[in-house]
C-alpha cells in the first residue's frame, strides 16, 4: 500500500519515529540499523512495510529498500512476526543476517533475542534459496539510471529466474542486438529461459 514516506522527522527514538508528511504525523516503527542511519537527519525518506492485524495497523520504516525487502522475507517465515523481524534487524546488520541465512549459520541466528533453535533452522530452510536466487547484492539495489540489461535482469529475477542463468541469457542477446528496449530484451530472454 505504501512504498515510502518522505518528510520531516518530528520525533525520533531508537525504536520509532514520527514523520511529518504534509502536516500529517505518521508513527513508524524502525530498527536500530535504520535509527543509526537517520539519527542526524531532520528530513528523511523511509521505505514502508504496512502490517495489518485484527487489532492494529502498523507502519515499519527502513532507511534502505534492501532492509525492507529482507524484513518482508523474515516475516514470511512461520513464527516470525513484525516485532521479531524488527528485533532481528536491530540485533545484527541486514548484510550479516543475509549471509548467515545463505551460509546456514544457525548458531549466529540463534544468538538473536527471541530466536530459538527451531525458528533459526526454519529461517534458513525457508529463506536460503530465495536469498541465494536474488544474489549477494540484493540488499543494495540502486534504482538510479539502470541500463537496459540491468532493468531486464531485475525484472527476470522478480519473475523467479535465477540471477546467473538470466545474466548469461541477457548477455548473449545484448551482444547480438545492442539497441533492444527493455521490453524486447525481456521477451527474447523469456524465449530462451
Secondary structure by P-SEA (a helix, b strand, c coil): cccccccccccccccbbbbbcccccccccccaaaaaacccccccccbbbbbbcccbbbbbbbccaaaaaaaaaaaacccccaaaaaaaaaaccaaaaaaaaaacaaaaaaacccccaaaaaaaaaacaaaaaaacccccccccccccaaaaaaaaaaaacccaaaaaaaaaaaaaacccccaaaaaaaaaaac
